[in-house]
Amino acid sequence: MSLVPFEKMINDADAGGYAVGYFESWNLESLLAVADAAEHQWSPVILGFSGICLPDRDRVAADPLSVYAAMGLDTCHKLKVPTCLLFNESPDMKWVHDAVELGFNFVMFSDDQLGEEQLTASIRDLCTAAHTRGVAVEAEMASVPGLSGQKPAVPIEDTMTDAEAACGFAKATNIDALAVNVGQQHLHGRQTVRLDLDRVAQLHDQLDVPLVLHGASSVDRGDLAEAIRLGIRKINVGSIIKQAYFGAMRDASAIVSDDDNPYEIIGSGLHNDVLMAGRLAMQTVTEDLMQLFGSAGRAGSRKRR
């Protein structure tokens, strides 16, 4: 199936009443965990990488975006289900434009340090450049609160997306999708939060662009299902799959002895490979979420080999 335009993927999701998951990867094992989950569940999927982490100047090692692009694109092209490749939520506009040039077909710029007018102008210019290359753009008016894993200091009601303002923002920027704040928080799954479902319905009724939900790891599962019914069409997942990956790898590492063959315990792909333990655990969680989102089995008719 290879890459498909984001517009087609989301139009199909809208027609089918489901949401497509973006399951953020950070290395080869995590990328393939998501890819395997998508094929096993026969689900459309959005693959991609963090636009916050990769450009971070405090990284111990500076990794080139071109390597991630090549890895992501090759994985997408080998999949039989519909895919998009996203460079997600980056405050570094140069990296976002580089992602467009490198073949990502979906990008997102976000910078809470910018004022409303500057943010709007920056995203409008990005859309103009990206759309000429057939690349879709997601945006948000403000990030989901609680990025450090702590509850925000301001009342959560004050951080929610206003429908009238969102309509003006979407029209002024020409974005392809809008990430909205409807009660979710980045709490890394340590606490469960409930969504303002009436606000989801209002936003869906008033906006002409697909709605995106970030911070799904901490959201009540019943609320996620209802939000999808009310019009959420893309859901971002990060913390819960990283926790599954790390937990399984930690448990597998705990039983490794000094006598074990290092060629087997890391990088072999065998049953005692600690990296494989993380990959399989992440795949299991991803498949469960694809079923919750309603995207499982929605990749179209299977072609016989």
PyMOL commands that set and color helices and strands:
alter all, ss='L'
color gray80, all
select helices_A, chain A and resi 6-16+28-41+65-78+93-102+116-131+156-159+163-173+197-206+216-218+221-230+239-254+262-265+274-293
alter helices_A, ss='H'
color red, helices_A
select strands_A, chain A and resi 20-23+45-50+83-90+106-109+136-140+177-180+211-213+232-237
alter strands_A, ss='S'
color yellow, strands_A
deselect
rebuild
show_as cartoon
